[in-house]
Amino acid sequence: AIALSGLYLFLAPSLLSFPDSSVYGALYRTSVLLHAAAVYLILMALVAHIYFSTVEHRPALEGMRSGYLSLEFLRRERPLWYQEIVERYRSGESSVRDE
């Protein structure tokens, strides 16, 4: 939505004759609204994403930095993944590093 409306906003004034048709102007105004709404939603999602990764799930942020998550965090937040790791460890398939 951002790319298409932005492309129209960028190209329409130079390619289309707005006085010739009221449709072009209406489409332009709609594109402005669509573009602004889409950008607003992306910004709100970005703020929420940053908040959740830095405040709510601090171990997840550390995991993104280091590449490792504690088994306690996995047990609490991702039980299916934790179970898979425990089963692999018990079968001797891979090693598990607990920090």
N, C-alpha and C positions, 0 to 999 in steps of 0.2 A: 504494500500500500504506500509506504514511504517512497520507494523508488519510482513507482508509476506516477503518483501524484506529483512528486518532485520533478520528474522528467517533463510532465505536462506543464507545470508552472514555469519551468525554465525555457521550454521551446515554444509554447503557445503564443506568447506576445510577438515573437519575431516571425512566426510562420502563418498565423491566422489573422484575419482582419476582423477585429472585435466589433466595429460599427456595422459590419455587414449582417451579422447574425446575433441575436440575443442568446442563442444556445451556447455560443462560445463563452460568453460572459458568465452564464449560469454554471457551465461546466468548470470554469476557472474558479468561481467562488466555492463551488462544491469541492474542488481539488484542494483549495486552501484549508477548508475545514477538515477534510479527510487527512491531509498531511499533518496539520497541527494535532489532531486527535491521535494519530498513530505515533507521532513523536512523543506526545505526552504519555501514552501508555508504555512505550519503550523506556522512557525515563523513570516512570514509577516502578516498572519491573526491575530496572537496574538498581534503584535505591533499595528495594525490598531484597534483592539478591545480595547486595553488599551487606545489608543489615543481618540477614540470616547467616551469612558465611562468617561474619566477624563477631557477632554478639551471641546469637542463638546456638550455633554449632561451631564453637571455637576449635574443637578437635578436628573437624572437617577441614578447616582452613590450614591447620598444621599438616594435615595429611596431604593437602594439595601442594604444600611447599616441600615436604620431605619425601613424599611417596609412600609413607607408612601410616597406618592407623593402629591404635591400640586394640587389643582383643576385647577389652571392656567396652569401648565405644562401639565396636562392631556388634557385640552381644546385645547391647542396649538399643542401638539405632537400626541395625541391619541384620536381624536374626537369621534370615535365610543364607546370607553370605557368610555369616559366622559359622553356621552349621556346616556349610560346604567346606570351609577352611579346616574346621575341626575334623571332619571326616577324611579329608586329604591327609592331614597330619597323622591321624591314627593309622591310615593305610600305608604310611611311609612314603607317600607320593611327593611331598614337598616339606620344606622346613617352615616353621612359624616363628617369627621373632616377636616376643612380647615385651613391650616397653611400658 
